[in-house]
Amino acid sequence: MKIWKLGLVLIPCILVFAQETPAPAVKPPEEVDQALRARIAQFYHAFESGKFREAYLLVSEDSQDAYMESSKDQYKKCDTVKIDYTDNFTKAKVLESCLGTMRWHGGNMPTTVPLNSNWKLQNGQWDWCYVRPTEVMTPWGISKVPPQSEIDEAPKTKPVIPDGRAMAQMILSSVKVDKQNVSLHSWETSRDEVHVTNAMPGSVDLRLEVPNQPGLRVHAAKTTLAQNEETVIEFEYKLDDAQVLCGDCAKKVHGTATVQLIVEPTGKVFPIAVTFELPPEVEKQLPKELQPKKK
């Protein structure tokens, strides 16, 4: 179990357990198996009840810092799916299935999360122990954990544990815009554009929320971007349309409006400020303190 997110990939999501053909295994001694299952049940019960200090009592001494550094998630129910014993039944890898929730489109959706953990038998009892992962599963595929050489170069003030939240944030920030400010002329038809790129290992959908501004049109060339794809969002102010819809107000439009670019399923929002510039002759007549600042 990757304990930095309670031994799991803590971007909550629906995952499918891998289907593997198990190799023939020697059946563990019944008393050994029962003892481990009892400790596993006790450990995960702490995460069902939200009493995380109780789980700490089942952590190996050499893994206590890792456990303390981890973030904790509460689950409704956990069941042991599989146990693989090694080293003459003194070590074990455990696959646990836990029922939790994930945030999706502003609401909570039930989801089953697979949790992997490692256990070792010492001093006559089974203890949870931390094993550094080499990769983690995300909703967009497998992500590699930085190599040990990079971790060795990190500050040694505290144990270096892969940060699930940081990795999630890195993935979610992989959709980028080249700018968040566009300029249009209030006295004539004009255009500007914003470029959007998706560096995430998976596709995303784009949604635009455009204010009711006469004459303003905002259009995305693509609303779905695959990995490493780019699209253009075109901003256009058409004076003729503004005059038809609003009469003389087309001559008075100025200031800014905000267009919201929303990325799904990450929920990332890019506010894009649209500035309607004044005609040069009008701008010169404004008091100095009211004149727009030049970039």
C-alpha positions in Angstrom: 0.0 0.0 0.0 1.4 3.4 -0.9 0.9 5.0 2.5 1.4 8.6 1.3 -2.2 8.3 0.3 -2.9 5.4 2.5 -1.2 3.0 0.2 -3.2 4.0 -2.7 -3.3 6.4 -5.6 -5.1 9.3 -4.0 -6.7 10.8 -6.9 -10.0 9.0 -6.1 -11.3 7.1 -9.1 -13.0 3.9 -10.3 -10.3 1.4 -11.0 -10.5 -2.1 -12.4 -8.4 -4.8 -10.8 -6.0 -6.4 -13.1 -6.8 -9.9 -14.2 -3.8 -12.1 -13.8 -3.2 -15.9 -13.9 -1.9 -16.7 -10.4 1.0 -19.0 -10.1 0.5 -22.1 -8.0 1.1 -21.2 -4.4 1.7 -23.2 -1.2 -1.2 -22.8 1.2 0.0 -20.8 4.3 -0.3 -22.3 7.7 -3.8 -21.6 9.0 -2.7 -19.9 12.2 -0.4 -17.6 10.2 -3.1 -16.7 7.7 -5.7 -16.0 10.5 -3.3 -13.9 12.4 -2.5 -11.7 9.4 -6.1 -11.3 8.4 -7.0 -10.2 11.9 -4.3 -7.5 11.8 -5.4 -6.4 8.4 -9.0 -6.1 9.5 -8.0 -4.1 12.6 -5.8 -1.8 10.5 -8.5 -0.9 7.9 -11.2 -0.7 10.6 -9.3 2.4 11.8 -9.9 3.9 8.4 -13.6 3.0 8.4 -14.1 4.7 11.8 -11.7 7.6 11.1 -9.6 6.7 14.1 -6.2 6.8 12.4 -4.2 6.6 15.6 -5.4 3.1 16.1 -3.8 2.0 12.8 -0.5 3.6 14.0 -0.2 0.8 16.6 0.0 -1.8 13.9 2.8 0.0 12.0 6.4 -1.4 11.9 8.8 0.9 13.8 10.9 1.6 10.7 7.8 2.7 8.8 6.2 5.0 11.5 7.6 8.2 9.9 6.1 7.2 6.6 2.8 6.6 8.2 2.8 9.9 10.0 3.8 11.8 6.9 0.9 10.3 4.9 -2.5 11.8 4.4 -5.5 9.7 5.6 -8.8 8.9 3.9 -11.9 7.5 5.5 -13.7 4.6 3.8 -17.2 3.1 4.4 -16.1 -0.6 4.1 -12.9 -2.6 3.3 -12.6 -6.2 2.3 -9.4 -8.3 1.8 -9.3 -9.5 -1.8 -5.9 -11.3 -2.1 -2.8 -12.1 0.0 0.5 -13.1 -1.5 3.0 -14.6 1.0 6.8 -14.6 0.5 9.9 -15.3 2.5 8.6 -18.5 4.0 5.3 -16.8 5.1 7.1 -13.9 7.0 6.2 -11.2 4.4 3.0 -10.6 2.5 1.5 -8.3 -0.1 -2.2 -7.5 0.5 -4.8 -6.3 -2.0 -7.7 -4.6 -0.2 -11.0 -3.3 -1.8 -12.4 -0.2 0.0 -15.7 1.6 -0.7 -15.3 5.4 -0.7 -16.4 8.5 -2.6 -15.0 10.7 -5.3 -15.7 14.3 -6.3 -17.3 14.4 -9.8 -18.9 17.5 -11.4 -19.4 19.1 -8.0 -21.0 16.0 -6.4 -20.0 12.9 -4.5 -20.0 9.5 -6.4 -19.5 6.1 -4.7 -16.3 4.4 -5.9 -14.4 1.2 -5.1 -10.7 1.8 -4.5 -8.0 -1.0 -4.6 -5.4 -0.5 -1.9 -2.1 -2.4 -1.9 -0.2 -2.8 1.4 2.9 -4.7 2.6 3.2 -6.6 5.9 6.0 -8.4 7.7 6.0 -10.8 10.6 8.3 -9.7 13.4 8.4 -10.4 17.1 5.5 -12.8 16.7 3.0 -10.4 15.1 2.2 -8.9 11.7 3.0 -5.2 11.2 2.2 -2.9 8.3 5.4 -1.7 6.6 6.2 0.9 4.0 7.7 -0.1 0.6 8.6 2.6 -1.8 6.5 2.3 -5.0 7.9 2.5 -8.4 4.7 3.6 -10.2 1.2 4.6 -9.4 -2.1 4.3 -11.2 -4.1 7.4 -12.1 -7.4 7.9 -13.9 -5.3 8.6 -17.0 -2.9 5.6 -16.8 0.2 4.6 -14.9 2.6 7.3 -13.7 6.2 6.6 -12.8 7.5 7.6 -9.4 10.8 9.6 -9.6 13.9 7.4 -9.5 15.8 7.0 -6.3 18.7 9.1 -7.6 16.4 12.2 -7.7 15.0 11.4 -4.2 18.6 11.0 -2.9 19.2 14.6 -3.9 16.2 15.9 -1.9 16.7 17.5 1.5 17.1 14.9 4.3 15.2 16.8 7.0 12.5 14.2 6.8 11.8 10.9 5.0 11.1 11.4 1.3 7.7 9.9 0.5 6.0 10.3 -2.9 3.3 12.9 -2.4 0.1 11.7 -4.0 -1.5 15.1 -3.8 1.4 16.8 -5.5 1.4 14.1 -8.3 -2.3 14.6 -8.8 -1.8 18.4 -9.0 1.0 18.0 -11.5 -1.3 15.9 -13.7 -4.3 18.2 -13.4 -2.1 21.2 -14.3 -1.0 19.6 -17.5 -3.8 21.4 -19.4 -2.4 24.9 -20.2 -3.4 28.2 -21.9 -0.9 30.5 -23.5 -2.6 33.6 -22.0 -5.5 34.6 -19.9 -6.0 38.1 -21.3 -7.3 39.1 -24.7 -7.9 42.6 -26.2 -10.7 43.6 -28.6 -11.5 47.0 -30.2 -14.8 48.5 -29.1 -15.1 50.7 -32.2 -14.6 48.1 -34.9 -14.7 44.4 -35.6 -11.7 42.7 -34.1 -10.3 39.3 -33.1 -7.9 37.7 -30.6 -7.2 34.1 -29.7 -6.1 31.8 -26.9 -4.2 28.5 -27.5 -5.0 25.5 -25.3 -2.8 22.4 -25.0 -3.4 19.1 -23.3 -0.3 17.3 -21.9 -2.3 14.9 -19.8 -2.1 11.1 -20.6 -5.7 11.1 -21.7 -8.4 13.2 -23.3 -10.2 16.2 -21.8 -13.3 18.2 -22.7 -13.5 21.9 -22.9 -16.6 24.0 -21.9 -17.0 27.8 -22.3 -19.2 30.1 -20.2 -19.5 33.4 -22.1 -21.1 36.5 -20.6 -24.0 38.2 -22.4 -22.1 40.9 -24.2 -23.6 42.2 -27.4 -21.3 41.6 -30.4 -19.0 39.2 -28.5 -18.5 35.7 -29.9 -16.3 33.0 -28.4 -15.7 29.7 -30.2 -13.4 26.7 -29.6 -12.1 24.9 -32.7 -12.2 21.7 -30.7 -14.1 20.8 -27.6 -12.3 17.5 -27.0 -8.5 17.3 -26.8 -6.6 14.0 -26.9 -3.1 13.7 -25.3 -0.7 16.3 -26.7 -3.4 18.0 -28.9 -3.9 21.7 -29.1 -6.8 23.9 -30.1 -7.6 27.6 -30.6 -10.3 29.6 -28.8 -11.3 32.5 -31.0 -12.6 35.8 -29.4 -14.4 38.1 -31.9 -16.2 41.4 -31.4 -18.4 42.2 -34.4 -19.5 45.9 -34.3 -22.4 45.3 -36.7 -23.9 42.6 -34.5 -23.5 44.8 -31.4 -25.3 47.7 -33.1 -28.2 45.4 -34.2 -28.6 44.0 -30.7 -27.9 47.0 -28.6 -28.0 50.1 -30.8 -25.7 53.0 -29.6 -24.3 50.8 -26.8 -21.8 49.4 -29.3 -20.2 52.8 -29.4 -20.0 52.9 -25.6 -18.7 49.4 -24.8 -15.5 49.4 -22.8 -14.0 47.8 -19.8 -13.6 44.0 -19.3 -15.7 40.9 -19.4 -14.7 37.4 -18.2 -15.0 34.2 -20.1 -14.7 31.0 -18.1 -12.9 28.0 -19.8 -13.7 24.8 -17.8 -11.7 21.6 -18.3 -13.5 18.3 -17.6 -13.1 15.9 -15.9 -10.5 17.8 -13.8 -12.8 20.8 -13.0 -9.9 23.2 -13.7 -11.2 26.7 -14.5 -9.3 29.3 -16.5 -10.8 32.8 -16.2 -10.0 34.7 -19.4 -10.3 38.5 -19.2 -11.6 40.2 -22.3 -10.7 43.9 -22.5 -12.6 46.2 -24.9 -10.2 49.0 -25.8 -11.5 52.5 -26.4 -10.8 54.4 -29.7 -7.4 56.2 -29.5 -9.1 59.6 -29.8 -11.5 58.9 -26.9 -8.7 57.4 -24.8 -6.6 60.6 -25.2 -9.5 62.7 -23.8 -9.7 60.7 -20.6 -8.1 62.0 -17.4 -4.7 60.5 -16.9 -5.8 58.5 -13.9 -8.6 56.9 -16.0 -6.5 56.0 -19.0 -5.9 52.2 -19.3 -2.4 51.1 -18.4 -0.4 50.0 -21.4 1.2 46.5 -21.1 
